[in-house]
Amino acid sequence: MSSQAVAAVFVPLVVIALLIIATVVARRHGFNVGNTHTVVRCLDGHLFTTIWIPGLSLKALRFGPFRLQRCPVGDHVTFVTPVRESDLTEEERWFARQHHDDSLP
């Protein structure tokens, strides 16, 4: 097998492995990432749920642990980041679950 063929197989496998590791680490630190109802907070402090799958952005621009996307609470485009649900009150969790960003564009 040529070195290009090995790289064509090896590189995607390494990327997938790193994304899985990042998801496991984030979950162990209390972040509920890797699903369709991740609670996030925008820069204005609004809480809502969104799809947050590490390594994949369907409706947002990724910037490390932040994403630039629309906030359905304030109806503005802003940076959002996941929050630990254990750090939220029951009322905050309820509020976030009542405000989910739009489905896929």
Secondary structure as UniProt FT lines:
FT   HELIX           3..28
FT   TURN            29..30
FT   STRAND          35..42
FT   TURN            43..44
FT   STRAND          47..53
FT   TURN            54..55
FT   STRAND          61..63
FT   TURN            64..65
FT   STRAND          66..71
FT   TURN            72..75
FT   STRAND          76..82
FT   HELIX           85..87
FT   HELIX           90..98
//
